[in-house]
């Protein structure tokens, strides 16, 4: 358990692998599995942040028949998952990816969302590119609904893993990375080898921008628009950002097209909402900026039924608006990570956003509603 805690904190506290408390890890021993509790921050986790699970019950879940209706299926899945806990009185909720941790035949499993890996998982032709770069050393998992559907889909792709020695590496399309091994040292070695290989093959992508006409530099108006947001969203907090990734995304027609094509991963939807609001030719006076925000908000709410959490300003940068400074900064951090993935995936072959049906599933999924509530402080992290 000490080794699991140290491993979890190492990856969970590194923003290159995990943001917003995301990611999950596990340890198997005999007929028990310990997996990160939903809502716990991986970077700060202690031994009591893991849920002890009955592996026989988990194995049985993979053989169960589930409803064809997505809502009913997920309700059945959550009920069975909660029943597989050995200490339900603790009130912990196991990670939604617990079944994946159970079925991968290695002692330790680490699931993260590194931007460099998601450059592959979120680009057009990512599977072919991964095979070209990495060969048979990795398993590619096409995007399917998370939870039991993902576990059942991955099960077939792991058929040969039991007979193989060494770490198992899985690339999850539009999602992230899984590395599994029998020791923490092997996890580290396999993870670093993958990152090094991506760096060697894609060394030039960091310098790539987006195609299309460049927008005029309007960075001087970013503070004006941050103040306009603060005044319009009463009681909320606005945070502005102009990192290299955000400047690349907001700096040209190609970046605009990428950003408005749709979200790349479930985490982007959870922490940033599915779509940003875009402001063309941002004004540099307070009155004009407010007018642009009023017009943009009317249009956004009519199309999406809610207020945006991320607003992109052509040639200027980004403003994130949330209910608290902590949430606003989290949204800012996650979207900066997404901007890096848009940039890298665009350079590798084109951005591949999530399908509209998959976006709608995540937006309405009870598990992600739970994560949003925990992030907003509406539930305790051990609930």
N, C-alpha and C positions, 0 to 999 in steps of 0.2 A: 504493500500500500504506500509506503514511503516513496518507492520508486515511481509509482503511478502519479502521486501528488507532484513530485519534482518534474516529471515529464510533462504533466498537464500545465503546470505554471510556466514552464519554459516556453512552450508554444503559445499558451494563452496570453502571455504578456508581451509577445512579439507582434506588433501591428502588421508585419509582413505576412503573418499567418492567420491572425484572428483579430477581429474588431468587435466592439460592442458586446463583449462577453461571450462571443460566439464560439463555435467549435465544440467538440466533445471527445471524450476519451473513455477507455474502459480497460479492465483487467479480468481475466478468467482464472479460476483456480477450482479444480474439481467440479462440483455441480453448482457452483456459484459464479455470478458475474457481477462486478461492480461497475456502474456506468454513471457518468455525470448527471446530476439532477438538473432538470430543466429550470432555467432561471438563474442558476449559479454562474458566476463569472469564472471562466477557466483559468484566467491569469492569477486569481486570488484563492483558488479552491483549496480546501483542507479535506482531510479524510472523511469528515461528516457531510461533505458535499456530494458524495457518491451514494447511489441507491443500490442496495444489495438485491439481486434478482435470482430467482430459481431458474436454472438453465433448462431443466426438463420442461417447465411450463413454457419457456420461450421457444424451445424447439417445437413444442406442440402447436404454438401459434402459427408457425410456418406451414403447418399441414391443415389448418382450419379452413373451412369454407366461409367466405365473406360475401356480403351483399354486393350486387352489381351497382347499386346506388351509392355514389361517392360519399354522401353525408352519412348514410347508415353504415357504410363500410368503416369509415373512420371512427364512428362512435363505438362500433364493435371492437375495433382495434385498440382504442384507448381503454375500454373496459377490461379487455383481456390483459393488456399491458399492466394496468394497475393491479390486477389480480395476481400477477406473477411476482410481485414484491414479497420479500420474506419478512419485512417489518413494516406493514402498512400503517401502523400506529404513528410512525414518524411523519406521515403526511407528505412525503417527498413524491415528486413526479419525475419518472425516468425520462431521459432524452427520447424524443420521438424516433431517433435512429437506433434505438437499443437493439432491435432485431438484426440490423446490419452488424452490430458489434458481436452478437451471438453467432451469426452464421459464418463469419470469417475465421478460419481455423488457425488463429495465432493468439498468443497470450495477451499481448498489448495491441490495442487499436487506437489510432489517433486520426481524427477527422478535422480538417482545417479548410480555410478558404483563401489560400495565397493568390494574390493578383497575378503573379507570373504564371502560375498553373492555370488560372482562369482565363488567361489570354488564349490558351489552347482550347479550354472547354467551352468558351463563348465565341469562337470564331467560325466562320463558314469553312467547312472542310476540316474541322478540328480533328475528327477521328483519323482521317487519312494522314494529316500532318503528324499527329501523335505516333502513328504506326511508322511513319517515315523516320522520325527522330528517335523513337524509343523501342521500336520493334515489338516483340512479344513480351517484353519485360513489364508491361503494364496492361491492365484490363480497362477497356473503355465501356462505361455504362451510359447508354442513351438516356435522355431525360424522360422520366415518368413521374407520376404523383409520388410525393414523399410518403413515408410511413410504410405500411404493409405492402403496398404496390411496388415500391422501390426494393424492399427486401426480397420479395418473391422474384422480381426481375433479375436482381443481382445473383441470386442463388444459383441459377443455371450457368452464369458466367464464371462462377467459382468452382465448377465441378472438378477441375484438374488441380486446384490449388492445394488440396489436402495431400496429394502425392508429391508435391514439389517442396524443396527445401528453401529456406531463406524468406525474406520479407515479401509481402504482397502489396502491390501498389495499384490503386483504382482511381481513374479519372472519371468524375461525375459530370456529365454534360450540363452546362449552365448551373453549376453548383459548387464543385470544389474537389478536394483531394482526400483520399483515405490511404494511410500507410499502416500496415500491420506486421508485427514481428514478435518473436519470443523474448526479446529484451529491448530495453530502452535504447541501448547503444545501437542495435540494428535499425531501430526506427530512425535515429538521427542520421546514420550512414545512408540509408535509402532515401531519406528526404533530401539531404544535401546533394546526393548524386543526381537526383531528378532536377533540382534547381540548377545545378552546375550545367547539366546537359541542355536545359532550356536556355540558359545564358549563352552557351557556346553556339547554339543553332540560331538563336534569335538576338545576337549581340547588337544588331543594327536597329532593332525595333524601338528602342528607347528614344532615339532621335527622330523617329517618324512623326509627322503631324497628320492632319486630315486634309483630304483633297478639297478643291473648291475655292472660290474667291475668299480672300481674307477680309474679315470685318475690321473697320477702323478701331484703333485702340481707344477704348472709352473707360480705361481703368480709373481715371480721375473722378468718375461719377459713382463709384461703388459705395462710398460712404454716404452719399446723398440717398441712394436707394436703400441702404441698410436702415437709415433713419426713417424713411418713408414706410418701410415694412414694419418697423417697431411701432409707429404711430397708428397704422391701419389694423394691426393684429393686437388689439387691446389685451394686455395681460400676458402676452407671449414675448419670447426673446428671439431676436434676430442676430445671426452670426454670419459675417461675410468671409469669403475665402477667394484667394487668387493664386493658388499653387500652380506649378508648371502644368499639372494634369488638367486643372480647371481652365487655365488660359488656353491650352490646346483645344479643349472641347468647345469653348465658347468663342474661339477666335476665327472660325471659318464656316462656310456653308456645309462642308463635310462633317464638321463637329456637330453642327445643329442637327443634321440629318441623323447622325448616330444617336445623339441624346434623345431625340424624339421618336426613334424607331421602337423603343420599348425597353423595359428593364432586362438585365442580364441574369440576375440570380434572385432566389427567394429573399435573401437578406436585404437586398436593395429595396424590394417591395416593403418589407417589414419596417425598415428604419427610415426610408426616404419617400415612401409611396411609389406607386408604379410609374408615374410620369411626373416630370418637372414642369414648371411653367416657364415659358420662354418670352423674353422681352427683346424685340428688335430695336436697334438704334436708341439705347437708353438715354434719357434726358439728363442734363447736368444741373437742373434747378429743382428745388424742392417741390414747387407747385406742379411742374411738368412731370416729375417722377411720380407723384401721387396720382396724377391723372392716368399715367401708364399702368400703374398698379391696379387702379379701379377697373380699368378696361380689361386688363389681363385676368383679374380675378373673376369678373363676370363671365368671361369666356371659358375659363378653366372650370368654374363650378358648374356651368351649364353642360360641359362635356363630361366631367368626371364625378360630379355630385358631391364634391368636398373641396376644402381648401388645400393648396399645395404645401408641401413641406420644403421643397427645393425650388428656387427660382434662379434661372440662368439668364444672364444679361450679355447680349452679343458684344464681344470685344472687351468686356469688363470683368466678369467673374461670376460668383455665385453668392446667393443669400439663402441661408437655411433658417426656417422659422418654426419653433416648437414651443411647448408649454413651459419649459424651463431652460436654463442655460446648459445644464447637463445633457438634456435631450437634444437641444439645438447643436451642441458640439458633436454628439454622437452621430446625428444625421449628416453633419458636415464631414466628419471623418469617413463615414461609410460611402458617401457620394464621391468624395475625392478618390477613394479606392476604386469605385465603379468607373470614374473618369479615366483612371489609369488602364483599366481593363478595356474600355472602349477604344482607347488610343492604341494599345498593343494588339488587340484583336483586329482592329481596322487595318493595321500594318501587316498582319499575318495573312489576311485573305478576306477580311470583311467582318463586320459585327453581326453576330447571330443572336438576336434577342429572344426571350422566351415567347412562346406562342400565346396568343390572347386567351385561349382556353386555360392554359397553365397559370397565367397571371391571375385570372379570375378565381381559380382554385385556391391559390395562396392568399389572395385578398379575403376570402371568406372562410378559410380553414380555421377551425377552432384552436388548433395548436398554435398558430401564429397569432391569433387574438390573445391567447394566454401570454405569449412572449411579449407582445406590445404592452399588455397590462403590467407585467413584471417590470419592464423597462421604464414605464411611466410611474412606478411606485404604487400602483393601485393594489398590488398583491405583494406579500412578502416573498423573498426569493426562495424560501424553503417550502412554499405552499404547494 
